[in-house]
Amino acid sequence: MLAVVFGRALVRGDDLNGLATRPLFVAVGVFSGVVSTGLTLLVLLSL
């Protein structure tokens, strides 16, 4: 449910705080989220 809320905000081009009003901020946010998710999965799978 929370992912849907954030996903819709990213698609609109803004975040819930109203900071990411430009596509560049959205791209950086999505990229950092993907990287952190990947690192988390790597750590969890390596245990």
Secondary structure, DSSP 8 states (H G I E B T S, - for coil): -HHHHHHHHHHHT--TTS---SHHHHHHHHHHHHHHHHHHHHHHHH-
